[in-house]
Amino acid sequence: MPSGNPVDLALGEFGSRAVYDSGRSLKGRTVRLTGFVTRDGDGTRYVTRLLVPCCAADATTAKAEVRGVEAPPVDTWVTVTGIWHPEGEPGSTEAWPPVVDATSLRRVRQPDHPYEKR
């Protein structure tokens, strides 16, 4: 993990570390994540990015639940700063999707390269 706080992480890397890293490298670290707002049927809000391994037809999503701040409307690009909130054991279904306890959320322009490479 890079040094410093907050540490800028791609959502894919944040998700991998939050869900599968038994060493808990995110514990106590402040992270900064950028993506667009999505929500599920019960209103839970997420910061989300599309991961493109090869081409758009192969895209999957990386997301993190955002708690602690009011999220803007769906499809708004944001940068969320906060601390990982561990749930469940590494690799368990309870650990997915990862959660971030946000201390700030700000609207940003869509990045020039909106997709994350896998």
CORQUIJO-V706540 format. One record per helix or strand of 2 or more residues. SS is the DSSP state (~ for helix, > for strand). FROM is the first residue (numbers start at 1). TO is the last residue. If there is no record, write none. Layout:
ss->{SS	SS}
from->{FROM	FROM}
to->{TO	TO}
This chain:
ss->{>	~	>	>	~	>	>	~	>	>}
from->{7	11	30	45	56	60	77	93	98	116}
to->{8	20	39	52	58	67	84	95	107	117}
